[in-house]
Amino acid sequence: MADINRVPQNCGYDVIPIQGYQVASWTPQRDGRGKSEMVVIEYNVPGMKLPLLLRFKSRKAVQTMIDSLTFHMNDVFPVVDDAN
């Protein structure tokens, strides 16, 4: 995993406005009854006809995303021990 960026940066890209998102198990069967083959995060972007999809095709890929989000969550929103 990459080190935390101590200086915030935007990587040279504009932010994509997201109206909402959902996480789902995906199957190639149109009726949704087939075996799920991947985890998908669907982003709803204003002005786009179709949603933007982020597909994870393995358990390791999903876990890597979770670990990365957790790592940066703890950097941005550190847990504060109220006892001290």
C-alpha positions in Angstrom: 0.0 0.0 0.0 1.3 3.5 -0.8 2.3 5.8 2.0 -0.1 8.4 3.2 0.1 11.7 1.3 1.0 14.2 4.1 0.3 17.1 1.8 -3.1 16.9 0.2 -3.1 16.7 -3.5 -5.7 16.4 -6.3 -3.5 14.4 -8.7 -4.2 16.9 -11.4 -7.8 15.9 -11.9 -11.1 17.6 -11.3 -13.5 16.0 -8.8 -16.3 14.0 -10.3 -19.6 15.0 -8.7 -21.4 11.9 -7.4 -25.1 12.1 -6.7 -25.1 8.7 -5.0 -23.7 5.2 -5.1 -24.6 1.6 -4.4 -22.6 -1.6 -3.9 -23.9 -4.8 -5.4 -23.0 -8.4 -6.3 -23.0 -8.7 -10.1 -24.1 -11.6 -12.3 -24.0 -11.7 -16.1 -27.6 -13.1 -16.1 -30.1 -10.3 -17.1 -32.6 -11.6 -14.5 -30.1 -11.4 -11.7 -30.6 -15.0 -10.7 -27.2 -16.4 -11.9 -24.1 -16.9 -9.8 -22.5 -13.6 -8.8 -19.1 -13.1 -10.4 -17.9 -9.7 -9.0 -18.6 -6.9 -6.6 -19.6 -3.6 -8.2 -19.7 0.0 -6.9 -22.1 2.0 -9.1 -21.6 5.7 -9.0 -24.4 8.0 -10.3 -22.8 11.0 -12.0 -24.9 14.0 -13.1 -25.1 14.4 -16.9 -23.9 10.8 -17.6 -26.4 8.5 -19.3 -24.9 5.4 -17.7 -23.5 5.0 -14.2 -19.7 4.8 -13.6 -18.8 1.3 -12.4 -15.9 0.2 -10.4 -15.6 -3.6 -10.6 -13.8 -6.0 -8.2 -13.2 -9.4 -9.7 -11.6 -11.1 -6.7 -11.8 -11.3 -2.9 -8.3 -9.9 -2.8 -9.3 -6.8 -4.9 -12.2 -6.1 -2.5 -10.0 -6.5 0.6 -7.3 -4.2 -0.9 -9.9 -1.5 -1.4 -11.2 -2.0 2.2 -7.7 -1.9 3.6 -6.8 1.3 1.6 -10.0 3.1 2.7 -9.5 2.1 6.3 -5.8 3.3 6.2 -6.8 6.7 4.8 -9.9 7.0 7.0 -7.7 6.6 10.0 -5.3 9.3 8.7 -8.1 11.8 7.9 -10.4 10.9 10.8 -8.2 9.6 13.6 -9.8 7.8 16.5 -9.7 10.0 19.5 -9.4 8.3 22.9 -11.9 10.3 25.1 -10.4 8.7 28.3 -7.3 11.0 28.1 
